[in-house]
């Protein structure tokens, strides 16, 4: 039994939930409109200003997808009201980020600047050595942040690279002194 799946999702003021199909939930809010398609065996319904997600007991894996489906709908409700953001920091000498319109331009030790185009619904903000990725879709924000981090992962010897704001990079010791003779 899913403890997360049992929780009803409260709908705040200004948010509209539309069911085009029992398995397609569209959430409209002040920021954006998001659609969530639920897997087979899971359905959602609106009752008393809350969304209730229920599994089909006849299907084997419906219980496993129940909590996931509930959380996807809850993330859509939070996304259209507040939005989500991830912050990346650039560590290293000469590592810089700049915005050219909606394009993020990164100088991270390559012979050329790396340009990252913003997807629809994603915005970038740059402040000193921090890049903030924000948008309404939690999965898309996380995927864009991961693909930017992939450009130059933090390396374990000097710690240079692109990392999440609270990410801890385990440092390794460098080579031992070369002149030591046993």
Protein Blocks (a to p, Z undefined) as FASTA:
>chain_A
ZZklmpccdddehiacddfbfkbccdddfkbccdddddehiacddeehiacddddfkbmk
lmmmmmmmmmmmmmmmmmmmnopadddddedehiacddehjaccddehiabdcdddddeh
iacddehjaccdddfblklmmmmmmmmmmmmccdfklopacddfklccddddddddfkbc
ZZ
